[in-house]
Each structure stands twice: as structure tokens, then as C-alpha cells.
Amino acid sequence: MKQKKETKFVNLKMEFNPGTQKYEPILPLKKVKNKIEVDWKFIITLIIAIIILLGILLITLKNYLP
């Protein structure tokens, strides 16, 4: 004999949709982690600055070493 399964009622957040003029539930389709925005211009300038500083350091060391 099969037992009856208890059904769970899930309370969903409701949001007004102005196109249909009624409230509709917001369905959680997938979990999204917070994405980190990357400022590529800053990273590229930082890499270029490091390369320039390393070049200057190597030139000065070359002059001081015999």
C-alpha cells in the first residue's frame, strides 16, 4: 500500500509585472555568486609599470657590478 506524500508549500516572492498587470512569483532558477568586476586598464598599467621598474633596476645593477 502506498503512503500519501506530504506536499510542501513554498512561499515565493511576488513581484508586480506591469506588462501583464498582475503579480507573478520570482522563481529562483540558479544560484549566482557575486561576480568580481575587473578593471583591465588598471591591471595592464600595473604590469607595464612593473616591467619598466624591473628594466631600470637591471640597468642600474649592470652598471654597478664589475
C-alpha positions in Angstrom: 0.0 0.0 0.0 1.4 3.4 -1.0 1.6 6.1 1.6 0.5 9.6 0.8 3.4 12.0 0.5 3.1 15.3 2.2 3.4 18.2 -0.1 5.3 21.3 0.9 4.1 24.7 0.1 6.9 27.1 -0.9 6.3 30.8 -0.3 7.7 32.6 -3.3 8.4 36.3 -3.5 5.9 38.1 -5.6 6.7 40.9 -8.0 4.4 43.1 -10.0 4.7 42.8 -13.7 3.5 45.9 -15.4 3.2 44.2 -18.8 0.5 41.7 -17.7 -0.8 44.0 -14.9 -0.6 41.2 -12.2 1.7 39.9 -9.6 4.0 37.0 -10.6 6.3 34.8 -8.5 10.1 35.3 -8.7 11.5 31.8 -9.4 15.0 31.0 -8.2 16.4 29.4 -11.3 20.0 29.2 -10.3 22.3 30.4 -7.6 24.6 33.1 -8.8 27.7 34.0 -7.0 28.8 37.6 -6.9 31.0 38.3 -9.9 34.0 40.5 -9.3 34.4 43.2 -11.9 38.0 43.5 -13.1 39.4 46.8 -14.2 41.7 45.7 -17.1 43.2 49.1 -17.7 44.5 49.2 -14.1 46.0 45.7 -14.4 47.7 46.5 -17.7 49.2 49.7 -16.5 50.4 48.0 -13.3 52.1 45.3 -15.4 53.7 47.9 -17.7 54.9 49.8 -14.6 56.4 46.7 -13.1 58.2 45.9 -16.3 59.6 49.4 -16.6 60.8 49.3 -12.9 62.4 45.9 -13.4 64.2 47.3 -16.5 65.5 50.3 -14.6 66.6 48.0 -11.8 68.5 45.7 -14.1 70.2 48.6 -15.9 71.4 50.1 -12.6 72.6 46.8 -11.3 74.5 46.2 -14.5 76.3 49.5 -14.1 77.4 48.8 -10.5 78.5 45.2 -11.0 82.0 44.6 -12.4 
